[in-house]
Each structure stands twice: as C-alpha cells, then as structure tokens.
Amino acid sequence: GVTLGVHCGDPATGYAADHLEPGLSIRHRDPGANMALQFLTCVGNTVRTASGAEGFVIGQHAYVLADLPEEALAEVTVGDPVTVVARGQGLRLTDHPALTVKNCSPELVERMPGGTRADGRLEVHVAATVPAEAVGAGAGMASEFANTDLMGAYAGLSPDLSLGLEGLRIGDFVAIEDADHRFGRGYRSGYVTIGVISTGHCMLHGHGPGPSSLITGPAEAFHIVRSPDANLEVIR
C-alpha cells in the first residue's frame, strides 16, 4: 500500500490509524522471497520505483517501509514493482565488539550523529529514551523482522499510559532501556537497543509507534546524547 502525507520528521502520534505505515509498504508475493526481503533489507537502503524515483528504507513492520518524496508516492499504486538495494545485514562495528548491528546500512552508520569517543564508547544521539515498561508487541520476535510496538505515546491520556512518548516523530532515533535485541527481542537489565521509529500511532494499547532495531549491546558500551534533531532526515 501507499500512505500519503506522513514522512520522516512528522509526528508519529495523534492519528486515527491502525499501525500507521508511512510511505510505501513493500512485500513480495512469494513467501520465501518476502522473507529474504524482510531479513536482508536495512534501514537507509535505497528504494527505487519503476519510474526511477528514489527513497530510502525507514524500517520494517511485516512489510518493508520506505519514505519517498510526496510527489513520487502519489505516482505509485498497489502492485507496482520496486527495487530495494539491500545492504548491511551482518555489518559489524570493529571498534565496538560488544555491540551488535541490526538492520542498519553502512551509509546510515556513517551519517548518524556521534561516533567513537576517546573512551572507546559509541556516542549515539537519540530524540527520546524509551523505558523498558513501554515495550509492547514485538517482544520475543526476531529483531531483523518487523519492529517493536510501544505501550505509550497516547497523547491526552494519563502519564502512566503516555509515558512521556507522545512527542515521537517518524524517523526518530530512540534508546530502548533494558532491551537486548541480539538474538530476538527481550528484556535484559543493563542493555540498550538503539532503534528508529518506523511506524505511527495505533488505537490499540500495546501497539503504539514502533522502533525498528539498529544497534544493541551493554549500556556501558554506549554514550547516549539526547538531541531533538536525532532523526532519519540525516540521510536525505
């Protein structure tokens, strides 16, 4: 399918929507080929339509999700072929052996704000920190497939439901606390997973905006910097 009007940098909340999927929702009709598409595609990969328009992958949600300029999206319809230049699965950060990379293209790694610090930690800029209790649907699934839906981000509700996440935007980098996504997705105290918000609001509790996994490992291996501008717009 195609969702118009929502792009990286736009709010991820406030919609009367069911798992808002921005831009293109891409899958292959053959189950085996679709599994390869899901697992090999990485955030930041180039997506090209039959007309030659280009965008980039912003995450997975049982579909590969891609952001393209609005005028390009308006020319695409269900059934049109697209090409995904899949690159990055299996990527390693040789200066950070404690960290595991998931769904992250080399181009995205190069352009993400931060980098290796003098103390050896990886500096990563995030727009928000996600508490462990916000993790909803997606726990226990393979971290190369789909994403993690969040419990919070319900604007206008009590703080115990909104969890301070109602300001999330599509494409925001986030740090999920006590989350180990090396082998699937699970709770582990002292671990952190860096993700990117790839889907938007859903009215069903436990299925709020969803981050796709990017980098995961022990918290002491990261230096997290809060920055409101930490968004996938960096790769445009």
Secondary structure in CASP SS format (residue, H / E / C, confidence):
PFRMAT SS
TARGET T0000
AUTHOR 0000-0000-0000
METHOD secondary structure of the structure
MODEL  1
G C 1.00
V E 1.00
T E 1.00
L C 1.00
G C 1.00
V C 1.00
H C 1.00
C C 1.00
G C 1.00
D C 1.00
P E 1.00
A C 1.00
T C 1.00
G C 1.00
Y C 1.00
A C 1.00
A C 1.00
D C 1.00
H C 1.00
L C 1.00
E C 1.00
P C 1.00
G E 1.00
L E 1.00
S E 1.00
I E 1.00
R C 1.00
H C 1.00
R C 1.00
D C 1.00
P H 1.00
G H 1.00
A H 1.00
N H 1.00
M H 1.00
A H 1.00
L H 1.00
Q H 1.00
F H 1.00
L H 1.00
T C 1.00
C C 1.00
V E 1.00
G C 1.00
N C 1.00
T E 1.00
V E 1.00
R E 1.00
T E 1.00
A C 1.00
S C 1.00
G C 1.00
A C 1.00
E E 1.00
G E 1.00
F E 1.00
V E 1.00
I E 1.00
G E 1.00
Q E 1.00
H C 1.00
A C 1.00
Y C 1.00
V E 1.00
L E 1.00
A E 1.00
D E 1.00
L C 1.00
P C 1.00
E H 1.00
E H 1.00
A H 1.00
L H 1.00
A C 1.00
E C 1.00
V C 1.00
T C 1.00
V C 1.00
G C 1.00
D C 1.00
P C 1.00
V E 1.00
T E 1.00
V E 1.00
V C 1.00
A C 1.00
R C 1.00
G C 1.00
Q C 1.00
G C 1.00
L C 1.00
R C 1.00
L C 1.00
T C 1.00
D C 1.00
H C 1.00
P C 1.00
A C 1.00
L C 1.00
T E 1.00
V E 1.00
K C 1.00
N C 1.00
C E 1.00
S C 1.00
P H 1.00
E H 1.00
L H 1.00
V H 1.00
E H 1.00
R H 1.00
M C 1.00
P C 1.00
G E 1.00
G E 1.00
T E 1.00
R C 1.00
A C 1.00
D C 1.00
G C 1.00
R C 1.00
L E 1.00
E E 1.00
V E 1.00
H E 1.00
V E 1.00
A C 1.00
A E 1.00
T E 1.00
V E 1.00
P C 1.00
A H 1.00
E H 1.00
A H 1.00
V E 1.00
G C 1.00
A C 1.00
G C 1.00
A C 1.00
G C 1.00
M C 1.00
A C 1.00
S C 1.00
E C 1.00
F C 1.00
A C 1.00
N C 1.00
T C 1.00
D C 1.00
L E 1.00
M C 1.00
G C 1.00
A C 1.00
Y C 1.00
A C 1.00
G C 1.00
L C 1.00
S C 1.00
P H 1.00
D H 1.00
L H 1.00
S H 1.00
L C 1.00
G C 1.00
L C 1.00
E C 1.00
G C 1.00
L C 1.00
R E 1.00
I C 1.00
G C 1.00
D E 1.00
F E 1.00
V E 1.00
A E 1.00
I E 1.00
E E 1.00
D E 1.00
A E 1.00
D E 1.00
H C 1.00
R C 1.00
F C 1.00
G C 1.00
R C 1.00
G E 1.00
Y E 1.00
R E 1.00
S E 1.00
G E 1.00
Y E 1.00
V E 1.00
T E 1.00
I E 1.00
G E 1.00
V E 1.00
I E 1.00
S E 1.00
T E 1.00
G C 1.00
H C 1.00
C C 1.00
M C 1.00
L C 1.00
H C 1.00
G C 1.00
H C 1.00
G C 1.00
P C 1.00
G E 1.00
P E 1.00
S E 1.00
S E 1.00
L E 1.00
I E 1.00
T E 1.00
G E 1.00
P E 1.00
A H 1.00
E H 1.00
A H 1.00
F E 1.00
H E 1.00
I E 1.00
V E 1.00
R E 1.00
S C 1.00
P C 1.00
D C 1.00
A C 1.00
N E 1.00
L H 1.00
E H 1.00
V H 1.00
I H 1.00
R C 1.00
END
